Each structure stands twice: as structure tokens, then as C-alpha cells.
Amino acid sequence: MILNIASQTELSGFYIVYNRTSINEKSGIYGISHLVEHLLSTNLDDILIEDFQNNGISWNAYTSPTNIVFYLTGLDKHVSKFKEKYLNKLLYLDTTQEEFNIEKKSLLAEYTGIFNMQNPSHLLNLYRKLLNTYNSIGRKQDILNIKLEDCIEYYNMYYSKPSQIINVSKDNPFVSDIEFNNFKNDYRISYSKTINKDVEPYKNLLSKSSIIYLSPIIEDNWDTVFFINYLLSNGIGSPLYKNIRKKNGLAYYIRCTIDRLSDYSGLNIISTETDDDRVDALIEKLNETLMDTHFLTRNKFDQVKNSILNKINTVEINRYSNVETYIKPKTWAIEEQIYNITYENVMETYQKYYKVENFYKSVDKKEFI
């Protein structure tokens, strides 16, 4: 499917999207989707990359638990010259053994970098332990053992055709007779019945702990969960920032995010870091904040809704670089659902998914170190 979206400025974005990543992987090839993304990038020869630079075009790619996305952004008049050529570079995988070895080293360096960060490594280990998923980063031993022929076979099976093309342009719609695959992220994620003990402990030299709360699997009202997370943790005046940081100085940051693991499954994550000797005090204050629903007033609901609408308007102006809303299902997109969210819906969703006793609570140094 080709989706042409009108840009509100002279800036353009061209996105090539592939559905299904982590769900395709199994023991022995965890991380192969991300590795194939790296290998496809080697198709871009030095001349094309220099053309991008000379025309002020940015290009990159990323792998999430659900998608691989390649993209170009820049002035519409320049991006339009390279769309077809860029797309054609992704329609084959012709990597040499030398390039394969280099990209594998690069991926392993990325792997090490992520597991050298305390909170991200904590979350990835929880995903392994509780969901039996290695996320998009994969498993180190598997990455070491994956061969070039494995990647070629995997590419031909899943990524020789894109799932979607998103073209954001003011004056240059994209038209092509390219074939698309019909892969969808139409599966469900659940907590594993067995505990995966294959983790990557963070080598912590500081007297700091990571704290993560994981919700039950969220199978509906994803847009409303986003709304509530925004209310809870967006800005220094939000309930969590006010009680955790501003009033008590227990942490520098606290985040609430919903992670889309499939089109039908999400996981809400509350995460922060604090000094080892303040862990108990922080958890106590976090629990108190979640249990005290006095902040869920109709007036606060109206304020947050207005704030999100203003954010959406800002993002819409820069839609060339904000296409996630077109990649995920409409039921997930706050931009699509904001007018349907009611105060009553927020109250019901909070009672369903934010009960303190239903979160899985983890301190990295008690669980993994």
C-alpha cells in the first residue's frame, strides 16, 4: 500500500515499512531482523550517500518489535529525485561476506552499548524473563552464530517486498507498481508461563538502581492509556514528577510509556532511577501517587486534552518527520482518537490498568545483579 500524505511545508519524508520483526524470530536467530536492516543499508553505495549529503537529505533506518522502517527526509524538491532509486536499493540483498562481518560487528557494538545503559538493559532483561522475547536487539550468542546465508533466506522470506510506503510531500505524490507483502502484526503477546533465565546483567559501578513497573498486557484502550500516561508524567507539574522529583527529590526523571508489541498487545511501563538508599522511599511515593486518584479531575482531563491537541497540531505541521501515527493502527493513534476519548473512559481505563497491585515491580539490583 502506498500512502500519500500532503506536507504542510516544503519538507518531505519518504518511508518504506516492513511489518513483523521479533515475532518471526526463534532460538538461534534472535536479532536477525535488525541484522538484515543493517545489511540492507550496505546497498546504498558511496555515490548515492554523497548525493544525499550534497542535497541535504537525511536517511536512516530502525527496527522496532513490530517494524523495520527505512526513510529519507529533506526538502521536497530534493527528496523527490531519489525516492525510486532509494526504494530499488531495498529490493535485493547482495551483501558480501566482508560487509556482512562488518555489519555484524556494528550490531554487536550496538548491543553492548544498550546493555551498558542501566534502565534500558533492565527493561530488556525483564522482556526476556517475563515475555520470553529478545525484542529487536536480539541475543548476543545468536547474532554471533548467524550466517550470511541465514540472512539471505530470512530476507527472501519476509522482506523482499515492503508492507507499506508512506510519502509525505507537498507537490510530489509517489506512484509505483511495486508489489507489497501482506504481513500484519496481527498476533497477541502474553506473559510467559516459564521464566527465561537468559539475561544480560548490567555491570553497575554506581550506587544507583533502576526501578520498573510493568502493567498487565493491554489489549484495548491503547489511546486512552497514552492519554493517562501524558497526564501522569508529562512535565514537572504532572503528579509523578511533582511527587517523585519536585517535592521529594527522589529521582531526576520518571517515564510512563506504552510499548506496542503487536497490533493487539501493549505493555505499559513506568520507569525511573534513583540512589540505592532511596529505592524504598521512591517506591512508596510512586505507589501513593498511583493509588491517589484525586488528580483525575474533569478539569485536569480538559487541560490535558487541550495540551495534547496543541501537540498534535504542532506534529501535523512537521508531519514529514512524524509518521508513526500512519504506521501503527488507528486504534493506537492518539491523533486519530483524541476526540473520542471521554473523561468517563479515562476513569474506567485507569481503574482497569493502573492498580498498583497489578503491576510487576522490579528493582534491577534485586532481580538481575
C-alpha angles and dihedrals in degrees: 000000000000115000115195113196124186114241117222091211139035089269120102138194129198116193130185111196131196120192125217122034121150094030090061093057130090140175109310096029105049105146097025094120091058091045091052088052088056092047094050089055089063088067088074103091124212093257093056092046090051089050089053091051094046090052095046093247121154118209133181145136138221139190121218129179087270109025149031111214129188119187150175125203132181142091111345094234091057101038091052090062093061107036097098094042092048092050092049090055089064097050094084140033111220104156122160121228090249092053090046092054092049094049092047089054089048092052092048089052089052089048092053091047093054093048089050089064111084105216097037092049090048091053094046090051090051089052089053095046100042106025099028090229128129092203118216095311093067132198121310098223091049092050090051091052100042112110130209092249089055089057094047091051091046092048092050091049099048116007111035086100125038123236096218143357119211116196118187108190139143098211109005118068115190120237126180140152091221118142120243131207120237098224115139134185088238100140134101130238124213139177110271120249091217126053117242107218095188101110137149107229115215112242096230117192095168131078091244132115132205117224122197132178116197121197126217112273108288113222102171143018092043091154091053091049088054089051092051092047089053090051093047102046114010109116137349092286095057118109096253096044091044095051100034102038114010100044101029108018091224097141141003095228141011124189135198114193136161113220116209105221094169138344088273104033133062137168123212114217129195110188141171144143131232143164114289093245092053100052096101093047092050094049090049091052092044091052092047091052094050093047095048104078096179089108089065095087126148089241091055089046090055092047093051093045090053091047092051091048089054090049090050091052090052092048091048091059089054095038091135088078098030108066101134088104088063094047098052123060117276090245088066098045116098087195090062098039106036094103091050095055113101133189089246090053091052092051093048093047092048091054090048101047109018104058107132094223092058097057120095102232120207137180109191097218092052095044109032112011 
